[in-house]
Amino acid sequence: MTDQPSTSAVLIAFGGPAAHIALMREEVVRRRKWVTEQQFLDLLGASNLIPGPTSTELAIYLGYTRAGPPGLLIAGGLFILPAMLIVLAFAWAYVNFGTTPQATALLYGVKPVIIAVVVQAIYGLLRAAVKRVLLGVVVSLTLALYALGFDPLVPLFGLSIVVVVIENRQRLVRRSGPSGPQPPAGLLALVPFVAPFAANYSLGTLFFTFLKIGATLYGSGYVLLAFLREDFVQRLGWLTDQQIVDAVAVGQFTPGPVFTTATFIGYLVGGLPGAIVATVAVFLPSFVFVALVYPFVPRLRQSPWTSAFLDGANAAAVGLMIAVTWQLGVTSIVDALTAALALVAAVSLIHFKVSSVWLVLGGAIIGYTWRLVAFA
């Protein structure tokens, strides 16, 4: 059956995209030999070149390679569905029991560990993303623009296009005509249309907000933090910083793609209909982009235009992660114990390579125990 790897991978794939990719490689390259190592790397590279969650798009690509359009739907759907159902159960429990002393005690210890998990992601991504001075400048400018209140899309797309222009200036000169330099049409296709939304809650606003996020987000799933805070805390006012951290904690704690954080947030603001709408919206662009880009995969990796755009987007994404992690850390690290938990978790993740799942569980146990003793 063509759907087994997607289902089994997501049910046991704790630890984020790296874990998902490793499990998929084990299943489809080494064990089932459905694709070669080089084909797998080509598809992974193509997943990095389009917006959306990388590991989910890789699963969709692999399904497409194995069984065409039906495989695309089966692999993508079964990769997302188990994680969505698990997160939905957590969201229901959070809404019904999240304000009890027991739940508060658990989250007290979990939140600083989640901040450390994001710091680990930043640490790894920063080294990979800042490959030259220009990309370091992009990270710095992203921090500055975010601090000045600009929408995350401004540095993400604006600075990426600047990188394309700078690194391909000689090609642009050769392409110049009477009306000046013309960027390649394929690059413009990567910048989706973003429409304004109403301020009051509605399923339509929820759908288009998550559709925008799914269609424009580059980099790690943790970059989702920047978009969630910008849209749901600052612009719409539907959630608090505390709820955003809780949502990401559930997305990290459960197996499967971190983007199922959308399921949790959808349930918080709109119940079961909101959870379904948010999940469909945030993942829908990935299916569309994969179907459109798949025929061009062999050429994408060799294009100086898409390569430069991806470099700029990755650097801007890391800058956004740093900015938002600092802000959310302020709401999660509130005393000496939470500071110690964050520090120990960060060192354990970065230096000792301890699984984030065990650290999250440990943080929950320590937080719960400490609160029981402190308030006994």
Secondary structure as UniProt FT lines:
FT   HELIX           4..12
FT   HELIX           17..25
FT   HELIX           26..31
FT   HELIX           37..49
FT   HELIX           54..97
FT   TURN            98..99
FT   HELIX           101..129
FT   HELIX           133..147
FT   TURN            148..149
FT   HELIX           154..159
FT   HELIX           160..167
FT   HELIX           169..175
FT   TURN            178..179
FT   HELIX           185..188
FT   TURN            189..190
FT   HELIX           203..216
FT   HELIX           221..223
FT   HELIX           224..228
FT   HELIX           229..235
FT   HELIX           241..253
FT   HELIX           258..260
FT   HELIX           261..293
FT   HELIX           294..296
FT   HELIX           297..300
FT   TURN            301..302
FT   HELIX           304..332
FT   HELIX           336..350
FT   HELIX           356..374
//
